[in-house]
């Protein structure tokens, strides 16, 4: 009888282990499918401003992690700014180790470049509150769907570049001006060209721009070159006509060339 009970218990344990392994494999397959279906280009626009990109309501108050930022004195922004990914992690994706390591945008938070986390870990970090996931960003409670969170997750792994490879410490693009001009006037692989909306000198306000528009390409490229590369690759939230050249396969060299040319344009 004892032997029979032992065998029965072994069968139960074995079946439970098989069920658990199957459940884990099923979960892994679902994650892989969700990641494969995600849109990293849209995720890049969300990184800039997910509220504008998705059309969701601006969350009330500051981001839940804002009060625990390592540096609480340098960056005194409030409200929507505190919910923007770029505000903590920077346009160069390096956080405190990059351009946002000092100045009024400093928060002390780390970057996302070359993360060692898994896809599921990043997804959970973005979705869940800190009460269930350490440093959880609580974007799920803010209204982002799982599909949108996977878009942002895929961006984290595929979108960030080491901007120091094509922008030097002085903020100059290390590209070819002539090749950049050809991209500005002709577009990237058939996409709408920069000149189409911004004019030959970059001083034409784009469609839908509010009165008093001053964020001209030449100004952005010189004032914040790392922001410029992100806009070139992922577009402008709320401006669907502006192509996300990441989806068009823009290369690092092409980004550098375009930046080098635009830095020669008038800023105002």
N, C-alpha and C positions, 0 to 999 in steps of 0.2 A: 504493500500500500504506500509506504514511504517513498519507494522508488518511483511508483506511478505518479505520485504527487510532485516529485522532483522533476520528472520528465514533463509533466503538464505545465509546471511553472516555467521550465525552460522554453517550452513552445510559446507560452504567453509573452515572455520577455523577447524571444526572437521575433514574434509577429509585431510587437510594439516597436522594436528597433527597425524592422523593415518599413513600418508605417511612417516612423519619424524620418528615415532616410528618404522615403518617397515624398513626404511632405516638403522636406528641405529642397529636394531636387525640383519639385513642382514650383516652389517659391523662387528658386534660382532661375528657372526657365521663364517665369512670369516677369521677373526683373529684367532679364536679358531681352525679352520681347519689348517691354516698355521702353528700355533704353534705346533699342534699335529703332523704335518708332518715333523717338523724340526728335525735336528740331533744335539743334544747337545754335543755329542762327537766331531763332526767336529767343532762345535762352540768353544770348548775348545782349539782345535789346532789353530783355527783362532785367539783366544785371545792371543796366543803365537806369531804367525806371520801370519797374514791373507794374506799377499802378497805371501809368499812361499806356503801356503796351497792352495790358489785358482789359483795361476799361473798368477795373474794379474800384470800389470806393476806397479812398484814403483811410487807412486805419486810424483810429482815435489815439492821440497821444504819441509818445515816443516808442521806439522799438523796445521790447522787453529787456534786451541785453544792453541797451544804451547806457543805463545807469551803472553798469559794471565794466564799462570800457576802462582799460588800464590807465589811460590819461583822460581825466575828467575835466581838465581845465583848458586845453588847447582848442578843442572843437566844441563850440557851444550851440551848434545847430539843434533845431527841434523839429518835431512833426515829421512830415514826409521824408525830409532829408535823411533822417535816422533810419528809415526803412530801405533806403537804396543800397544795394550791395556795394556799389562803387565807393560809397562814402566811407566804409570801413576798410575795404580791401584794395581800393585804388584803381586808377585807370591802367596801371602797370601790373596789377594783380599781385603785388608784393606786400601790400599792407604797410605795417610799420617798418619793413625793411626796404621800402621803395620811396617814391616821391612824396607819399603821405607820411613819411617818417618824421617830418617836422612841419611847422606852419599851422594854419588854421584848420586844416583837414585832419590833423593827427588825432587818432583815437587810441593807438597802441595795439590795435588788433592785428593778428597775423594776416598774411596773404593767402591766396588759393593756388598760386603757381606750383605745379608739380606736386599736388597733393598725393599722399600715400594712402588715403582712405579708399574704401571700396565704393562702388556705385550705390549700393544699398545704404552704406554708412552716410554718404553725402545726402542722399534722398531723405533719410530719417532726420539728419541734422537740420535740413531745410524745413521739413514738415512739422516736426514735433516741438512742443514747448520744452524749456529747460527742466521742467519738473519730471519729464519722462526720458529725455535724452540730454546728456550734459552739453551745455551751450546750445541747446536747441533754439532754432530761429523762429519757430511758431508761425511760419508762413501758411500752414494749413488752416489754422484758426483765423488768419487774416483773409482767407477766401481763395487762396490758390488751389486749383484742382490738382489731383495727382498727375495728370497729363502735363500741366504747366510746370509742376515741380520736376518732372523728368526732363522737360526742356532745359530747365535751369541746371539740373544735374549734368546733363550731357555737355552743356557749355563749360561747366567747371573743368571737365576732363579734356575737352577738345578745343576750346576757344582761346584760353590764355596763351600769350607768347612772352618770351623773354625780350622785352622791348629794348634792353641794353644792347641787343645784337644789331639794332638798326637806328637807334636814337642815342646819341652820345650824352655825356654828363651835362653838357651845355644846352641840351635840348635840340641839337641840330640833327636832321634826318640824314642818314648816310646812304643817300641814293643818287640816282642820275636824273638831273633836272629835265633834260630833253625827253627821256623816256617817260618821266612823270607827266610832262605836258601832253604827250600823246595819250596817256591814260585819262587825263583830265578832260580833254576834248573829245576823245573817242569812246570812253567807257571801258569797263573791264569785261572782256569776252561777250560783247553784245549787250551788256546792261546799260541802262540809262546813264549818260555821261554826267559828270559834275557840272560841266559848262551848260548843259541843258537847263538847269534850274538856277545856278549861281552866276551865270554869265562868264564871259571870257576873262574878266578881271576878278571874278569872285565876289563882286560887290552888289549883285542883284539879289534882293531878298527872295528867298524861295517861296513857292506857292503856300499860302496859308500863314505866312509869317506875320506876326503882329506889328503894328506901327512902332517905329523906332528900333527895328531889328538891328542888332550890332554883332551878332555871332557869325560873322563872315568867315569863310574857310581860312583865309590868310591870317585872321586874328586868332582863331582856335589853334591852328597849326603852330603858331609862334608862341602864344600865351600858354597853351597846355598841349604840347605835342603828343603826349601819351593818350590824352582824351581823343585827339584827332584820329589816331590810328584805330581806336575802338569804334568811332563813328564811321570811319571808312569801311571797316570790316563788317559792322553789324547794323549800320543805319541809325536813324534817329527815331526814338519813340514818338508815336503820334504822327509820323510823316511817312506813310506807306510808299510814297513815290520814290523815296531815297532807297537805293538798293542795298541789301546786306551782301557785300561783296565776298564775305566769308563763304556764302552759299555758291558763289560764282567761281570759287577756287582761287581767289587772289593769293598770291605768294607773298612771302616776307619781303622779297626784293621789290616786287611791284608796290607794296605798301610803302617801302622806303623811298622808291622813286617818286610816287605820287606826293608823299609828304615833302620831299625835297623841293619839288616844283611849287607846291602850294605855299611853302614858306617864303617864296619870292614874290607872292602876290601882295597887293596892298591890304592893310589890316582894317582900313576904314575909308 
